[in-house]
Amino acid sequence: MSESELQSKYVLQTAGFDARFPYTNQTRHCFQNYTDYFKCIAAKGEDFAPCKQFKRAYNSLCPSTFARLNSNSQISRWDEQRENGTFPASLEP
């Protein structure tokens, strides 16, 4: 497969600039997008397209350096906390 075919097939994106996090560690930005995603799907449902941008952003931003196993352990930890009712933020819309 030629390079131009690969470029047209795959579009790589990352989260854009967010003025709330100009110079900080991106973990806070990751956390905000994670909570915004779950607030959005609680209000609008999982099929609401704008919610997917929050998910793409947190998957892109959340540091994988915390990984203990194969997956992004930061997100896995937050998922477990949500399931157990111990997540440190409100996810109500």
C-alpha positions as CSV (number, residue, x, y, z in Angstrom):
1,M,0.0,0.0,0.0
2,S,1.4,3.4,-1.0
3,E,1.9,6.2,1.5
4,S,-0.8,8.3,-0.1
5,E,-3.3,5.4,0.2
6,L,-2.4,5.1,3.9
7,Q,-2.8,8.8,4.5
8,S,-6.2,8.8,2.9
9,K,-7.3,5.7,4.8
10,Y,-6.3,6.9,8.3
11,V,-6.8,10.3,9.9
12,L,-4.9,10.7,13.1
13,Q,-6.3,13.3,15.5
14,T,-5.7,14.4,19.0
15,A,-7.5,16.8,21.3
16,G,-7.2,20.4,20.4
17,F,-6.0,23.3,22.6
18,D,-8.2,24.0,25.6
19,A,-7.6,27.4,27.2
20,R,-8.5,26.0,30.6
21,F,-5.3,23.9,30.6
22,P,-2.6,26.1,28.9
23,Y,0.5,24.9,30.7
24,T,-0.5,22.2,33.1
25,N,0.0,18.5,33.2
26,Q,-2.6,17.0,30.8
27,T,-3.9,14.6,33.5
28,R,-6.4,17.3,34.6
29,H,-7.4,17.8,31.0
30,C,-7.8,14.1,30.6
31,F,-10.0,13.9,33.8
32,Q,-12.2,16.8,32.7
33,N,-12.9,15.2,29.3
34,Y,-13.6,11.8,31.0
35,T,-16.2,13.4,33.3
36,D,-17.6,15.5,30.5
37,Y,-18.1,12.4,28.4
38,F,-20.1,10.6,31.1
39,K,-22.2,13.7,31.9
40,C,-22.9,14.1,28.2
41,I,-24.1,10.5,27.7
42,A,-26.2,10.7,30.8
43,A,-27.9,13.8,29.4
44,K,-28.0,12.9,25.7
45,G,-27.3,9.2,25.3
46,E,-24.4,7.3,23.9
47,D,-25.4,7.8,20.3
48,F,-25.2,11.6,20.6
49,A,-22.3,12.5,18.2
50,P,-20.8,15.5,20.2
51,C,-20.3,13.2,23.2
52,K,-17.9,11.1,21.2
53,Q,-15.5,14.0,21.0
54,F,-15.0,13.9,24.8
55,K,-14.3,10.2,24.6
56,R,-11.7,10.7,21.8
57,A,-10.1,13.5,23.8
58,Y,-9.7,11.5,27.0
59,N,-8.5,8.4,25.1
60,S,-5.9,10.7,23.5
61,L,-4.9,12.7,26.5
62,C,-5.0,10.2,29.4
63,P,-1.4,9.2,30.2
64,S,-0.6,5.6,29.4
65,T,2.6,5.9,31.6
66,F,0.4,4.8,34.5
67,A,-0.2,1.5,32.8
68,R,0.3,-1.5,35.1
69,L,-1.2,-4.0,32.7
70,N,-2.1,-3.8,29.1
71,S,-4.7,-1.1,29.0
72,N,-4.7,2.5,30.2
73,S,-4.9,2.0,33.9
74,Q,-6.0,5.5,34.7
75,I,-9.1,5.1,32.7
76,S,-9.6,1.5,34.0
77,R,-9.3,2.8,37.6
78,W,-11.9,5.5,37.0
79,D,-14.2,3.0,35.3
80,E,-13.9,0.8,38.4
81,Q,-14.6,3.7,40.7
82,R,-17.7,4.6,38.7
83,E,-19.0,1.0,38.9
84,N,-18.3,0.9,42.6
85,G,-19.9,4.4,43.3
86,T,-16.6,5.8,44.6
87,F,-15.8,8.1,41.6
88,P,-14.5,11.4,43.0
89,A,-16.7,13.7,40.9
90,S,-20.4,14.1,40.1
91,L,-21.3,12.7,36.7
92,E,-24.9,14.1,36.8
93,P,-25.7,16.3,33.8
